[in-house]
Amino acid sequence: MIFVTAKREKDVYLLKVSGHADYAPKDDIVCAGVSAIVAALFGWLKNCPNEIKKVFSMTEEDKLCDGSGEAEIYIKATEVFCPAFMTAVIGLAQIAQAFPKNVTVDLQFTQI
């Protein structure tokens, strides 16, 4: 099971992903989908470093695809980051809706 926690409180954002989908022993499309969304969000951050005010913790890029099944973004960012973050969260929630035995998403939002 992949566990996703997505939290936003004002300009502080947290996205934590851990686990494995175990959808299929080979060619796990659920893991691939989650990984693609998270990697895209990391790519956005890499290309827009001026939008980050403070990094509390973030998985290093080379660790993102190491097979550990874990990734974390915990940052203070400008409002420009919000659409990218929400797009990733919506995509992860859609995967969880389609594959509820493999992915769960915990949404915690205040003052959006």
Rosetta blueprint (number, residue, H / E / L):
1 M L
2 I E
3 F E
4 V E
5 T E
6 A E
7 K E
8 R E
9 E E
10 K L
11 D L
12 V E
13 Y E
14 L E
15 L E
16 K E
17 V E
18 S E
19 G E
20 H L
21 A L
22 D L
23 Y L
24 A L
25 P L
26 K L
27 D L
28 D L
29 I H
30 V H
31 C H
32 A H
33 G H
34 V H
35 S H
36 A H
37 I H
38 V H
39 A H
40 A H
41 L H
42 F H
43 G H
44 W H
45 L H
46 K H
47 N H
48 C L
49 P H
50 N H
51 E H
52 I E
53 K E
54 K E
55 V E
56 F E
57 S E
58 M E
59 T L
60 E L
61 E H
62 D H
63 K H
64 L H
65 C L
66 D L
67 G L
68 S L
69 G L
70 E E
71 A E
72 E E
73 I E
74 Y E
75 I E
76 K E
77 A E
78 T L
79 E L
80 V L
81 F H
82 C H
83 P H
84 A H
85 F H
86 M H
87 T H
88 A H
89 V H
90 I H
91 G H
92 L H
93 A H
94 Q H
95 I H
96 A H
97 Q H
98 A H
99 F L
100 P L
101 K L
102 N L
103 V E
104 T E
105 V E
106 D E
107 L E
108 Q E
109 F E
110 T E
111 Q L
112 I L
